[in-house]
Amino acid sequence: MNFTILHELDGRIRLKAHVYGKMTTHEADLLQYYLIQKQNIANVIVHERTSSVTVLYKYDRQSVIDSLLSFHFDDEENEELVPEHTGRELNNLYEEKLFFYLTSRGIMQFLLPKPVNFVITTFRMIRYLIKGLKSLKKFREEGLKVELLDATAIAVSYFRGDYETSSSIMFLLRLGGLLEEWTHKKSVDDLARSMSLNVKKVWKKVGDSEVSVSVAAVNEGDIIVVNSGNIIPLDGVVVRGEAMVNQATMTGESMPVKKDEGVTVFAGTVIEEGSLEIKVNAVSGGTRYEKIVHMIEESEKLKSNLETKAAGLADRLVPYSFAGTLLTYLLTGDVTRAISVLMVDFSCALKLAMPISVISAMREAGGYKITVKGGKYLEAISEAKTVVFDKTGTLTKANPEVAEVIAFGGNSPDEMLRIAACLEEHFPHSMANAVVNKAREKGLMHDEMHSEVRYIVAHGIATTIEGKDAVIGSYHFVFEDEKCTLPEDEKEKFDSIDQRYSHLYLAIGGVLSAVICINDPIREEASAVINSLRACGFDKIVMMTGDSDRTASAIAKEINVDKYYSEVLPEDKAAFIEMEHELGRKVIMIGDGINDSPALSKSDVGIAIADGAQIAREVADVTISADNLFELVTLKFISDALMRRIERNYHFVMGFNFGLILLGVAGIIPPSTSAFLHNASTIGVSLKSMTNLLK
């Protein structure tokens, strides 16, 4: 594809794309997502209306040029890079609405004759009067609302012959509503997109076997198999099996729901326990997005306590605005001064700026690869003093590696690794991924050789292979629960296994077949992150792990946590959080595995690592990428900054509007000026609330 360079600075280049006709929104998305995934490119802005492209790059200019020249709109591989919903069409829609609205206001003000303006103002006023009358009708149930205040202010100005003030009030109200709607929808769109499905592979039933295929290869009527801890990727009906399904992202239900034969299941829900065979009846993932958008818009999770209090206060202040208007008239006998009180209401700014602040903070967090599912979680992060870390996959690297496979009973290490990978690939988590990746690296391909696999939470996997019981998991699970034994004369070999590593034990037929040693090093930034969190105000930082006390003690000392617990089960983590709650403390839990989901649910804020188990990401209130734990510190900064912004907005709205009322009552400013300053300040504080919290 051909481009012309329009302007260039060091690290920044702006170009004109040569396309036939006008660039479409989809073409703009193709170009943007193609470029943004290039390693050298930091950011890309594509304007389809002008076919212009702005590229911010890090160091190698020539690689940017090469990437641009090799781009083609008809390359099918680029289609896979573009999300189903990018937000570009939404932005275009509201940009056009805003342009049309501002242009029509200018035409009305400067080009249309006064009689035409009078008719338009009258027609628009009728709409506000109807809203006000409906609000008055519901007075007994809901009390006085701001709609009645707006209608009264508009009507009084109109019937006094001050048509300009009446028109200005309506213009500013509509403009504020449009900006609020745009910001809200964009933030919800961004949030829903980050929460949408990201499932690429699925287990498909072919005869008596299960085959791993891409989701795109699944057709309506196919049967897929979904096991514990995994997300259901497509809508369908259960044809076999029984499971407890977490539907929180779809329905907001906190408790899992039982699903068995004949029951419908939905894309995006997660199996907490059990296994299902599902006959697919909808291969389109689009409904998942719409369901999430609906859930976000309807859910109270979006509202922080401060936001809810502000909205409640806004409604409670409406009667005082009417009382102030009446009192001013009785004391001064001046209708103009009385109307000045009516022109100023606290409700508009409080109800507009607070939600925008919260949802903009959620959007900003998304820019740091942090997905926050509701405003109340940002508030809880700001207030929490206790942080609980799971160790494996959280404080340790998200990509552990198999260091060694020690075979017992005359077995081949490669064969044992192949069998382990065959079992572990059904329940992906960081340790399982290490096994699967090592087998793939060594070219150890396999056919399904086992019967139905069962995941035992916090323990391991059980199945049968060629009629023999097979288990893989922790020492406690394999030797104490399953009563497996060591092969004769190999105890010394077993005792000499390097204790630096984490271990997975594989036993077939009740006898140990292999120990898989996994190198799971502590993240380089773990200690610095914990010190930073402590500096941010957290006074109890705890690590919990299923490892032995010796291993846990060494790690706890290295990363400087306040307390650690070893050999814990999922219920132990949840019990600790309940104990903290009894002490009146708010708790943040950070984990990545299936066994972390109970604690994530119990905590005030559950934070999951993006590369962890799917159920952990679904149950969690916040998801961070696996790149760097310093995102936790960033999240804390955003949360604290949001709370400060909400407090500042509250004090500004109350102080500024009260000042306008005093100036109006004193006769210093007329009602039209009060209305203008009030509405201008509302829009100003709302626009300020859209800006990023972090510099």
CORHU-V316311 format. One record per residue. SS is DSSP state (a for helix, b for strand, c for the rest). PHI is phi in whole degrees, -180 to 180 (* if undefined). PSI is psi in whole degrees, -180 to 180 (none if undefined). Layout:
SS_PHI_PSI, SS_PHI_PSI
//
This chain:
c_*_147, c_-101_143, b_-137_154, b_-117_129, b_-76_121, b_-94_-38, b_-158_149, b_-150_135, b_-130_170, c_-65_117, c_85_2, b_-144_134, b_-142_133, b_-116_132, b_-131_162, b_-109_123, b_-87_132, c_-91_102, c_-122_157, c_-81_116, c_76_-152, c_-92_137, c_-67_132, c_-83_165, a_-63_-37, a_-67_-40, a_-64_-39, a_-63_-41, a_-65_-42, a_-58_-47, a_-66_-43, a_-64_-49, a_-74_-25, a_-67_-45, a_-75_-39, a_-66_-23, c_-85_-1, c_-76_137, c_-61_-34, c_-82_-13, b_-100_127, b_-89_-38, b_-158_153, b_-138_134, b_-125_122, b_-117_124, b_-107_108, c_-71_-27, c_-66_-36, c_-107_-1, c_56_33, b_-101_150, b_-132_126, b_-112_125, b_-120_126, b_-103_121, b_-124_168, c_-93_-52, c_-147_-42, c_-97_99, a_-64_-41, a_-63_-35, a_-66_-32, a_-66_-46, a_-60_-44, a_-62_-40, a_-64_-41, a_-65_-43, a_-68_-28, c_-89_0, c_-81_139, c_-140_136, c_-63_-30, c_-91_10, c_-76_115, a_-65_-28, a_-64_-31, a_-69_-29, a_-60_-35, c_-71_-18, c_-80_-21, c_-91_123, c_-63_160, c_-63_-37, c_-126_118, c_-104_-16, c_90_-8, a_-65_-45, a_-64_-37, a_-63_-46, a_-62_-42, a_-61_-41, a_-60_-47, a_-77_-29, a_-62_-42, a_-67_-41, a_-62_-45, a_-64_-44, a_-62_-46, a_-63_-42, a_-68_-45, a_-67_-38, a_-66_-44, a_-65_-33, a_-67_-42, a_-63_-43, a_-62_-43, a_-64_-39, a_-74_-41, a_-111_-18, c_-114_-31, c_-84_144, c_-69_158, a_-59_-40, a_-60_-38, a_-68_-42, a_-59_-40, a_-62_-44, a_-64_-45, a_-63_-44, a_-62_-41, a_-63_-45, a_-62_-44, a_-70_-34, a_-64_-35, a_-57_-39, a_-61_-44, a_-69_-35, a_-65_-40, a_-63_-43, a_-62_-42, a_-64_-41, a_-67_-38, a_-64_-40, a_-65_-41, a_-65_-35, a_-64_-31, c_-96_17, a_-56_-43, a_-64_-38, a_-84_-40, a_-116_-10, c_79_-177, c_-74_134, c_-117_165, a_-65_-25, a_-60_-37, a_-69_-38, a_-63_-46, a_-61_-47, a_-62_-41, a_-65_-46, a_-61_-44, a_-66_-45, a_-66_-43, a_-62_-45, a_-62_-43, a_-64_-49, a_-76_-13, c_-86_-2, c_89_5, c_-91_71, a_-66_-31, a_-65_-45, a_-64_-44, a_-59_-45, a_-65_-40, a_-65_-41, a_-60_-46, a_-65_-39, a_-61_-48, a_-68_-36, a_-63_-44, a_-68_-40, a_-64_-45, a_-62_-41, a_-63_-39, a_-66_-44, a_-65_-40, a_-63_-46, a_-62_-42, a_-63_-50, a_-62_-43, a_-64_-48, a_-67_-38, a_-66_-43, a_-66_-43, a_-63_-40, a_-62_-46, a_-62_-44, a_-66_-45, a_-64_-38, a_-64_-41, a_-71_-24, a_-91_-8, c_-69_167, c_-59_142, c_-135_50, c_-100_122, c_-105_-31, b_-121_151, b_-148_151, b_-88_118, b_-107_136, b_-81_120, b_-127_103, c_66_-126, c_-97_3, b_-109_164, b_-113_128, b_-120_133, b_-80_119, b_-133_164, b_-73_152, a_-59_-34, a_-64_-22, a_-86_-1, c_-89_131, c_-111_162, c_-60_132, c_98_-17, c_-68_157, b_-110_126, b_-114_156, b_-115_127, b_-125_128, b_-106_176, c_-53_138, c_85_-4, c_-107_156, b_-84_143, c_-82_114, c_-83_-20, c_-141_150, b_-65_146, b_-178_-172, b_-122_136, b_-70_127, b_-108_-17, b_-162_144, b_104_176, b_-149_137, b_-157_158, b_-98_122, b_-114_129, b_-86_118, c_-113_23, a_-58_-39, a_-72_-18, a_-98_-43, a_-117_-13, c_82_0, c_-66_134, c_-85_-26, c_-98_142, c_-67_154, b_-115_138, b_-74_133, b_-127_130, c_-142_-168, c_-54_131, c_91_-7, c_-94_142, b_-79_139, b_-123_158, c_-121_146, c_-59_137, c_97_-14, c_-83_163, b_-129_138, b_-82_118, b_-84_-37, b_-153_135, b_106_-168, b_-151_144, b_-131_142, b_-105_124, b_-121_128, b_-87_118, b_-73_130, b_-120_1, b_-153_114, c_-92_-7, c_-83_131, c_-88_0, a_-61_-35, a_-64_-27, a_-59_-45, a_-62_-49, a_-62_-38, a_-64_-41, a_-65_-44, a_-57_-46, a_-63_-43, a_-63_-43, a_-63_-45, a_-68_-31, a_-91_-21, c_-77_141, a_-73_-9, a_-60_-26, a_-67_-20, c_-99_124, c_-78_166, a_-63_-40, a_-63_-39, a_-65_-43, a_-65_-41, a_-65_-40, a_-63_-43, a_-64_-40, a_-66_-41, a_-64_-39, a_-58_-44, a_-68_-37, a_-70_-23, a_-81_-16, a_-59_-48, a_-60_-33, a_-69_-31, a_-65_-42, a_-66_-42, a_-64_-40, a_-64_-38, a_-62_-48, a_-65_-43, a_-64_-42, a_-61_-42, a_-67_-41, a_-66_-35, a_-82_-35, a_-108_-24, c_68_13, c_-106_113, a_-64_-38, a_-61_-45, a_-66_-38, a_-64_-41, a_-65_-30, a_-59_-36, a_-69_-41, a_-66_-29, c_-71_-17, c_-114_120, c_-129_145, a_-81_-24, a_-62_-44, a_-57_-53, a_-68_-41, a_-63_-44, a_-74_-23, a_-90_-49, a_-72_-36, a_-65_-52, a_-62_-37, a_-64_-40, a_-60_-46, a_-67_-50, a_-72_-29, a_-69_-36, a_-65_-39, a_-64_-40, a_-65_-42, a_-63_-41, a_-59_-38, a_-60_-30, a_-68_-20, c_-101_21, c_64_34, b_-119_120, b_-102_117, b_-110_127, c_-90_1, c_-179_152, a_-65_-31, a_-66_-23, a_-75_-33, a_-65_-40, a_-65_-42, a_-66_-38, a_-62_-39, a_-66_-31, a_-94_-20, c_-68_149, c_-122_-13, b_-113_133, b_-123_130, b_-115_124, b_-105_130, b_-75_152, a_-85_-62, a_-67_123, a_81_-5, a_-116_-67, a_-79_-23, b_-94_169, c_-63_149, c_-77_-9, c_-129_69, c_-63_160, b_-129_148, b_-73_120, b_-89_-35, b_-164_147, b_-118_117, b_-105_112, b_-91_148, c_-124_163, c_65_28, c_76_11, c_-78_157, c_-84_131, a_-57_-42, a_-65_-39, a_-67_-39, a_-67_-39, a_-64_-39, a_-62_-45, a_-66_-43, a_-61_-42, a_-65_-37, a_-61_-36, a_-82_-45, a_-70_-25, c_-67_-15, c_-80_-20, c_-134_74, c_-67_128, c_-149_-178, a_-60_-43, a_-69_-41, a_-64_-41, a_-61_-36, a_-62_-41, a_-67_-47, a_-63_-43, a_-66_-38, a_-66_-41, a_-65_-41, a_-65_-41, a_-61_-36, c_-89_3, c_71_28, c_-89_80, c_-75_159, c_-152_154, c_-97_158, c_-64_121, c_-116_2, b_-118_168, c_-83_-164, c_-58_134, c_-95_144, b_-123_135, b_-101_125, b_-105_113, c_-54_132, c_68_9, c_-123_-65, b_167_-154, b_-123_141, b_-129_142, b_-163_-169, b_-129_142, b_-127_118, c_52_42, c_84_-3, b_-106_140, b_-64_136, b_-132_133, b_-135_149, b_-143_133, b_166_-146, c_-78_166, a_-59_-46, a_-58_-44, a_-67_-48, a_-74_-45, a_-96_-34, a_-93_-47, a_-76_-48, c_-90_-6, c_58_34, c_-74_158, b_-123_166, c_-85_148, c_-62_151, c_-60_144, c_65_18, c_-123_18, a_-66_-41, a_-62_-41, a_-63_-40, a_-67_-43, a_-68_-22, c_-88_2, c_-63_135, c_-62_122, c_-83_-1, c_-69_-23, c_-98_160, b_-81_151, b_-126_138, b_-112_133, b_-108_127, b_-112_123, b_-127_136, b_-125_129, c_67_28, c_81_5, b_-124_138, b_-60_128, b_-106_-30, b_-166_154, b_-120_123, b_-100_116, b_-90_125, b_-119_125, b_-82_113, c_-127_69, c_-70_152, b_-66_142, c_-61_142, c_-60_-34, c_-90_-1, a_-57_-49, a_-64_-43, a_-65_-38, a_-64_-44, a_-64_-41, a_-64_-38, a_-67_-41, a_-64_-38, a_-64_-40, a_-67_-25, c_-79_-8, c_121_-5, c_-77_127, c_-110_0, b_-141_105, b_-115_118, b_-120_142, b_-114_136, b_-126_138, c_-153_156, c_-86_-2, c_-68_168, c_-66_162, a_-64_-34, a_-63_-47, a_-67_-46, a_-62_-40, a_-62_-43, a_-65_-42, a_-69_-43, a_-60_-40, a_-67_-39, a_-65_-40, a_-98_-5, c_69_44, c_-79_160, c_-74_-31, b_-156_152, b_-138_155, b_-131_130, c_-109_162, c_51_43, c_-92_152, c_-103_167, a_-54_-40, a_-69_-26, a_-68_-40, a_-64_-45, a_-64_-38, a_-65_-39, a_-61_-43, a_-64_-39, a_-64_-38, a_-63_-41, a_-64_-39, a_-62_-38, a_-65_-26, c_-85_1, c_81_21, c_-106_143, c_-90_144, b_-127_136, b_-107_130, b_-115_132, b_-122_121, b_-154_179, c_-143_-4, c_-110_171, a_-59_-40, a_-73_-7, a_-88_-14, a_-61_-38, a_-62_-42, a_-70_-38, a_-61_-39, a_-71_-37, a_-75_-30, c_-72_163, c_-68_-35, b_-138_116, b_-97_124, b_-115_123, b_-109_148, b_-83_134, c_-60_-31, c_-86_4, c_-82_-166, c_-64_146, a_-62_-38, a_-66_-35, a_-63_-41, a_-67_-36, a_-73_-41, a_-74_-32, c_-66_154, c_-88_-24, b_-137_142, b_-124_132, b_-116_156, c_-71_165, c_-88_5, c_-69_-44, c_-160_129, c_-70_-11, a_-65_-12, a_-61_-27, a_-64_-40, a_-68_-42, a_-59_-43, a_-62_-41, a_-63_-44, a_-60_-45, a_-63_-43, a_-63_-47, a_-64_-42, a_-65_-36, a_-64_-45, a_-62_-39, a_-66_-40, a_-64_-43, a_-61_-43, a_-63_-44, a_-64_-44, a_-58_-44, a_-60_-50, a_-66_-38, a_-65_-48, a_-59_-48, a_-65_-47, a_-68_-47, a_-65_-47, a_-69_-35, a_-65_-37, a_-63_-40, a_-63_-40, a_-63_-44, a_-63_-42, a_-65_-39, a_-68_-44, a_-64_-35, c_-76_-8, c_80_14, c_-76_-38, c_-124_145, c_-78_167, a_-57_-39, a_-64_-38, a_-69_-40, a_-59_-46, a_-63_-43, a_-64_-49, a_-66_-38, a_-62_-51, a_-69_-36, a_-65_-40, a_-68_-36, a_-62_-48, a_-66_-39, a_-62_-46, a_-69_-31, a_-70_-43, a_-64_-39, a_-63_-36, a_-69_-18, c_-79_-16, c_-77_161, c_-66_145, c_-81_-33, c_-99_139, c_-78_none
//
